[in-house]
Amino acid sequence: QVQLVESGGGLVQPGGSVRLSCAASGFTFSRYDMSWYRQAPGKERELVAAITNTGSSTNYANSVKGRFTISRDNAKNTVYLQMNSLKPEDTAVYYCKAIRIGRSAIWGQGTQVTVSS
């Protein structure tokens, strides 16, 4: 069935790094733009980073520019989010999303990232 499965979250110290993965199945991954969102307790879900279907273009929220990198491997049907120089305010549930014009968006179930000493 159509699904996105995130992994790689956990507890990390401030200043540390973590890489999130999002594995896609059940649809043609290479035709979808992909993005990462996050939602902290009591806050709305916000866009963190996005990448086009070919990987030729990316964009980032101002709060993560220079610290996070989104990438994808279409041969592995996987999108990644490398997160460096983590701050406590990066603590959130991180979700991946697949979008394609004319199709319904696909969301993963989320993975928790907690930045704390």
C-alpha positions as CSV (number, residue, x, y, z in Angstrom):
1,Q,0.0,0.0,0.0
2,V,1.0,3.7,-0.3
3,Q,3.1,4.7,2.6
4,L,5.9,6.8,4.0
5,V,7.9,5.5,7.0
6,E,10.2,7.8,8.9
7,S,13.1,6.7,11.0
8,G,16.2,8.0,12.7
9,G,14.7,10.2,15.4
10,G,15.7,10.1,19.1
11,L,17.4,12.0,21.8
12,V,20.3,14.1,20.9
13,Q,22.4,16.7,22.8
14,P,22.5,20.3,21.8
15,G,25.0,20.9,19.0
16,G,24.7,17.3,17.9
17,S,23.6,15.8,14.6
18,V,21.0,13.3,13.4
19,R,19.9,12.0,10.1
20,L,16.2,11.2,9.4
21,S,15.2,8.9,6.7
22,C,11.8,8.5,5.0
23,A,11.2,5.4,3.0
24,A,8.5,5.4,0.4
25,S,6.5,2.5,-1.0
26,G,3.4,1.9,-3.1
27,F,3.8,4.8,-5.4
28,T,6.2,6.2,-8.0
29,F,8.6,8.0,-5.7
30,S,10.6,9.7,-8.4
31,R,7.5,11.6,-9.7
32,Y,6.8,13.3,-6.3
33,D,8.3,16.3,-4.7
34,M,9.2,15.6,-1.1
35,S,9.3,17.7,2.0
36,W,9.9,17.5,5.7
37,Y,7.7,19.2,8.3
38,R,7.8,19.4,12.0
39,Q,5.4,20.0,14.8
40,A,6.4,21.0,18.3
41,P,4.0,20.6,21.3
42,G,1.4,23.4,21.2
43,K,2.5,24.7,17.8
44,E,1.3,24.3,14.3
45,R,3.0,22.0,11.8
46,E,5.6,23.9,9.8
47,L,7.6,23.3,6.7
48,V,11.3,22.6,7.3
49,A,12.7,21.6,3.9
50,A,11.6,20.6,0.5
51,I,13.2,19.0,-2.6
52,T,11.9,18.6,-6.1
53,N,11.3,15.1,-7.6
54,T,14.7,15.1,-9.4
55,G,16.6,16.6,-6.5
56,S,17.6,19.6,-8.6
57,S,16.1,22.2,-6.3
58,T,15.8,22.5,-2.5
59,N,14.5,25.1,-0.1
60,Y,14.6,25.6,3.6
61,A,12.9,27.4,6.4
62,N,15.0,30.3,7.6
63,S,15.3,28.7,11.1
64,V,17.2,25.7,9.7
65,K,19.2,27.2,6.8
66,G,22.8,26.3,7.0
67,R,22.2,23.6,9.5
68,F,19.8,21.1,7.8
69,T,20.2,19.4,4.4
70,I,17.5,17.6,2.5
71,S,18.5,15.0,-0.1
72,R,16.9,12.0,-1.8
73,D,17.9,8.8,-3.5
74,N,15.4,7.8,-6.1
75,A,16.9,4.4,-6.6
76,K,16.2,3.7,-2.9
77,N,12.9,5.5,-2.8
78,T,14.1,7.4,0.2
79,V,14.4,11.1,1.3
80,Y,16.8,12.2,4.0
81,L,17.1,15.1,6.4
82,Q,20.6,15.7,7.8
83,M,20.3,17.8,10.9
84,N,23.4,19.5,12.3
85,S,24.1,21.9,15.1
86,L,20.8,21.0,16.7
87,K,19.1,23.3,19.2
88,P,16.5,22.6,21.9
89,E,14.0,24.5,19.7
90,D,14.4,21.9,17.0
91,T,12.6,19.4,19.3
92,A,9.5,18.2,17.5
93,V,7.9,15.4,15.7
94,Y,9.2,15.3,12.1
95,Y,7.0,14.2,9.2
96,C,7.8,13.6,5.6
97,K,5.3,14.4,2.9
98,A,5.0,13.5,-0.8
99,I,3.2,15.8,-3.2
100,R,2.4,15.7,-6.9
101,I,0.2,18.0,-8.9
102,G,-3.3,16.4,-9.3
103,R,-2.7,13.8,-6.6
104,S,-3.5,13.7,-2.9
105,A,-0.6,14.4,-0.6
106,I,0.9,11.4,1.3
107,W,2.1,11.8,4.9
108,G,4.3,9.6,7.1
109,Q,3.5,8.8,10.7
110,G,6.3,11.0,12.1
111,T,9.4,10.5,14.2
112,Q,10.3,12.3,17.4
113,V,13.4,14.3,17.7
114,T,14.3,15.6,21.1
115,V,17.2,17.9,21.6
116,S,18.2,18.1,25.3
117,S,21.2,17.7,27.6
